[in-house]
């Protein structure tokens, strides 16, 4: 099995075809154990569309194309102490709806006309958030060090829940 697990009734075949190139056909390592933390995307009925192993300390970004300007925007998270924590955001421009809120992180130049908001360090309530996935022109995608997964290819114009599922500690 591969490190990336996809499950869905209607979207399984297109998703498998889409991600076959991502997995490279080679050995990608075993699937995460059932007791390991996993970044999940669930549909409105709670069906798992996507699962990516997310051990303590690892991170990922939600990336999308700005609906007006078209450039990529990123919100980057980390699994820290069993919590989903928003660490930083990248905004290539001060376009509509994109600005830094004073007191929420610190704004630094990206050297290319845009900026990063660093040190946000906000735990996400309940380790989950709801997202209405955009069309392919917006192309919401989850990005890790080893993969880029298009949520728009899986669930365009649908509501999903993105969550960090962390196993409960076992009683001793």
C-alpha positions as CSV (number, residue, x, y, z in Angstrom):
1,X,0.0,0.0,0.0
2,X,1.1,3.6,-0.4
3,X,1.6,6.4,2.1
4,X,-1.4,8.3,0.6
5,X,-4.8,6.7,1.0
6,X,-7.8,7.8,-1.0
7,X,-11.3,6.5,-0.4
8,X,-14.5,7.7,-1.9
9,X,-17.5,6.2,-3.7
10,X,-17.7,8.4,-6.8
11,X,-14.3,10.0,-6.8
12,X,-12.1,6.9,-6.2
13,X,-11.2,6.0,-9.8
14,X,-10.5,9.6,-11.0
15,X,-8.6,10.3,-7.7
16,X,-6.5,7.1,-8.1
17,X,-5.6,8.0,-11.7
18,X,-4.8,11.6,-10.7
19,X,-2.5,10.6,-7.9
20,X,-0.8,7.6,-9.6
21,X,1.8,10.1,-10.9
22,X,2.2,11.6,-7.4
23,X,3.1,8.2,-6.0
24,X,5.6,7.5,-8.8
25,X,4.8,3.8,-9.1
26,X,7.6,3.0,-6.7
27,X,7.5,1.9,-3.1
28,X,6.2,4.9,-1.1
29,X,6.4,3.1,2.3
30,X,3.7,1.5,4.3
31,X,0.3,3.1,5.0
32,X,0.2,4.8,8.4
33,X,-0.7,2.5,11.2
34,X,-4.3,2.9,12.5
35,X,-2.9,4.6,15.7
36,X,-0.9,7.2,13.8
37,X,-2.0,10.8,13.3
38,X,-3.6,11.5,9.9
39,X,-4.6,14.6,8.0
40,X,-8.0,13.8,6.6
41,X,-10.4,15.4,4.2
42,X,-14.0,14.3,4.8
43,X,-17.1,14.9,2.7
44,X,-20.4,16.2,4.1
45,X,-21.5,12.7,5.1
46,X,-18.2,12.1,6.9
47,X,-16.8,9.8,4.2
48,X,-13.0,10.0,4.0
49,X,-11.9,11.4,0.6
50,X,-8.2,11.6,1.5
51,X,-5.8,10.6,4.3
52,X,-2.2,11.6,4.6
53,X,0.0,10.4,7.5
54,X,0.9,13.4,9.6
55,X,3.4,12.5,12.4
56,X,4.1,14.9,15.2
57,X,6.2,17.9,14.0
58,X,5.3,17.6,10.3
59,X,3.6,20.2,8.3
60,X,1.4,20.9,5.3
61,X,-0.1,23.9,3.5
62,X,-3.5,24.6,2.0
63,X,-2.7,26.4,-1.3
64,X,-5.2,27.9,-3.7
65,X,-5.4,30.4,-6.6
66,X,-6.8,33.8,-5.5
67,X,-10.3,34.1,-7.2
68,X,-9.7,37.6,-8.5
69,X,-5.9,37.9,-9.1
70,X,-5.2,34.2,-9.8
71,X,-1.9,34.0,-7.9
72,X,-1.2,31.3,-5.3
73,X,-2.0,31.9,-1.6
74,X,-0.9,29.6,1.2
75,X,-1.9,28.8,4.8
76,X,0.6,26.5,6.4
77,X,0.0,24.3,9.4
78,X,2.0,22.0,11.6
79,X,1.1,19.0,13.8
80,X,2.3,20.2,17.2
81,X,1.6,18.4,20.4
82,X,-1.4,16.7,19.0
83,X,-2.9,20.0,17.6
84,X,-3.4,21.4,14.2
85,X,-1.6,24.8,14.4
86,X,-1.7,27.6,11.8
87,X,1.9,28.7,11.6
88,X,2.1,31.1,8.7
89,X,0.5,32.4,5.5
90,X,2.0,33.5,2.2
91,X,0.3,36.4,0.3
92,X,1.8,37.5,-2.9
93,X,-0.1,40.8,-3.0
94,X,-2.4,43.0,-1.0
95,X,-5.3,42.0,-3.2
96,X,-8.9,41.9,-2.2
97,X,-9.3,40.2,1.1
98,X,-5.6,39.7,1.7
99,X,-4.0,41.7,4.4
100,X,-2.1,41.3,7.6
101,X,-4.1,41.8,10.8
102,X,-1.9,43.6,13.4
103,X,-1.2,41.5,16.5
104,X,-1.6,38.3,14.5
105,X,1.9,37.2,13.6
106,X,4.5,39.4,11.9
107,X,4.6,40.4,8.3
108,X,7.9,39.9,6.4
109,X,8.7,40.5,2.8
110,X,9.1,37.4,0.5
111,X,11.6,39.4,-1.6
112,X,9.3,39.1,-4.7
113,X,6.7,41.8,-3.9
114,X,4.6,39.6,-1.6
115,X,4.8,38.8,2.0
116,X,4.7,36.0,4.6
117,X,2.9,36.4,7.9
118,X,5.1,34.4,10.2
119,X,4.6,33.3,13.8
120,X,0.8,33.1,13.7
121,X,0.9,30.0,15.9
122,X,-2.9,29.7,16.3
123,X,-4.3,26.2,17.2
124,X,-7.3,25.4,15.0
125,X,-10.3,24.7,17.3
126,X,-11.2,21.1,17.3
127,X,-8.2,20.3,15.0
128,X,-10.6,20.8,12.0
129,X,-12.1,23.4,9.7
130,X,-14.8,23.4,7.0
131,X,-13.9,24.4,3.5
132,X,-16.0,24.9,0.4
133,X,-13.6,23.6,-2.2
134,X,-13.3,25.8,-5.2
135,X,-13.5,25.0,-8.9
136,X,-10.3,23.9,-10.8
137,X,-9.6,27.6,-11.5
138,X,-9.2,28.1,-7.8
139,X,-7.7,24.6,-7.3
140,X,-7.5,24.2,-3.6
141,X,-4.7,21.8,-2.9
142,X,-2.9,20.2,0.1
143,X,0.8,20.4,-0.2
144,X,3.4,18.4,1.9
145,X,7.1,17.9,1.4
146,X,6.4,14.9,-0.8
147,X,3.0,15.5,-2.4
148,X,0.6,18.0,-3.9
149,X,-3.1,16.8,-3.9
150,X,-5.8,18.8,-5.7
151,X,-8.9,18.9,-3.5
152,X,-10.7,20.6,-6.4
153,X,-10.1,17.4,-8.4
154,X,-11.8,15.4,-5.6
155,X,-14.6,17.7,-4.4
156,X,-15.0,20.9,-6.5
157,X,-17.9,23.1,-5.3
158,X,-18.5,20.8,-2.3
159,X,-18.1,21.4,1.4
160,X,-15.4,19.3,3.1
161,X,-13.8,19.1,6.5
162,X,-10.1,19.2,6.8
163,X,-8.9,17.7,10.1
164,X,-6.0,16.3,11.9
165,X,-7.1,13.0,13.4
166,X,-4.9,12.2,16.4
167,X,-5.2,8.9,18.2
168,X,-6.3,9.0,21.8
169,X,-3.6,8.1,24.3
170,X,-3.9,4.5,25.3
171,X,-4.7,3.9,29.0
172,X,-1.9,2.4,31.0
